[in-house]
Amino acid sequence: WMLQLARWIHVNIRQPEGERPKRIFLAFPIPFQLIGLFLNLFKGKLGNNAPGVDLEELMVTIDQHLKTDEPLYVNVDDKDGTKVEVYIG
């Protein structure tokens, strides 16, 4: 049921001329709250790069601040001609 309520991430990669495949498109749900829970459960196994940060709370906060009418959109154009679009909404 968490996946039904989850936000989706869409990644669209367009490679430069001559590269195959020309386009790579991925789309899948991101259950931020579930990810945060797993990160907290296994934080002992993960590195301690951010001491004092509650990862579960961070994932919940990100999920709450992403709005359907204002999704997160990142557009990157690389020097070699690769174009990457990431959309979370």
Phi and psi in degrees as a GROMACS rama.xvg file:
@    title "Ramachandran Plot"
@    xaxis  label "Phi"
@    yaxis  label "Psi"
@TYPE xy
-64.5997  -36.046  MET-2
-68.0934  -29.5704  LEU-3
-67.4296  -30.1094  GLN-4
-95.3656  -5.98897  LEU-5
-72.4935  154.213  ALA-6
-75.9546  159.641  ARG-7
-112.227  147.241  TRP-8
-112.555  135.962  ILE-9
-121.907  124.775  HIS-10
-120.06  122.354  VAL-11
-120.457  116.121  ASN-12
-115.667  125.696  ILE-13
-113.615  119.364  ARG-14
-89.2074  158.631  GLN-15
-66.0139  165.447  PRO-16
-54.1103  137.07  GLU-17
92.0301  -16.5296  GLY-18
-87.7146  144.432  GLU-19
-126.381  141.023  ARG-20
-69.4007  152.712  PRO-21
-65.5958  -38.7821  LYS-22
-135.114  137.722  ARG-23
-123.995  125.324  ILE-24
-128.576  126.669  PHE-25
-126.186  141.726  LEU-26
-147.066  129.259  ALA-27
-159.788  157.603  PHE-28
-74.8964  147.965  PRO-29
-122.386  101.528  ILE-30
-82.9493  87.6496  PRO-31
-53.1358  -42.0732  PHE-32
-66.5747  -40.314  GLN-33
-67.8306  -39.6855  LEU-34
-62.0252  -44.6068  ILE-35
-60.0502  -40.9315  GLY-36
-62.3334  -46.8218  LEU-37
-64.6292  -39.1662  PHE-38
-61.8665  -41.1886  LEU-39
-68.6271  -37.4502  ASN-40
-64.6787  -36.1847  LEU-41
-108.672  18.9649  PHE-42
-64.6489  -23.0717  LYS-43
-67.9263  -27.4216  GLY-44
-87.2828  -18.9029  LYS-45
-89.6599  160.235  LEU-46
-64.9666  161.984  GLY-47
-103.219  60.7462  ASN-48
-76.6607  -22.6526  ASN-49
-133.574  74.9213  ALA-50
-64.0089  140.984  PRO-51
84.8814  1.94964  GLY-52
-97.3745  126.377  VAL-53
-86.0938  103.32  ASP-54
-65.213  -36.7268  LEU-55
-63.1404  -44.165  GLU-56
-63.9212  -38.284  GLU-57
-61.9984  -44.6186  LEU-58
-65.3688  -40.3651  MET-59
-64.3099  -41.5255  VAL-60
-63.94  -43.7385  THR-61
-60.5555  -45.5053  ILE-62
-60.5754  -41.2905  ASP-63
-70.0618  -30.9242  GLN-64
-87.7498  -13.9724  HIS-65
-79.4724  124.102  LEU-66
-109.744  148.086  LYS-67
-60.5625  -39.1103  THR-68
-83.6338  -7.89661  ASP-69
-135.734  73.3695  GLU-70
-72.1264  165.376  PRO-71
-84.6006  126.518  LEU-72
-131.516  124.759  TYR-73
-123.819  130.525  VAL-74
-125.222  122.989  ASN-75
-126.24  129.05  VAL-76
-112.996  114.908  ASP-77
-85.6016  159.745  ASP-78
-62.4075  -30.061  LYS-79
-82.0247  0.628881  ASP-80
101.528  -4.1506  GLY-81
-72.5441  134.215  THR-82
-120.001  130.052  LYS-83
-125.797  129.418  VAL-84
-120.223  130.099  GLU-85
-123.106  128.261  VAL-86
-128.87  124.607  TYR-87
-122.081  120.55  ILE-88
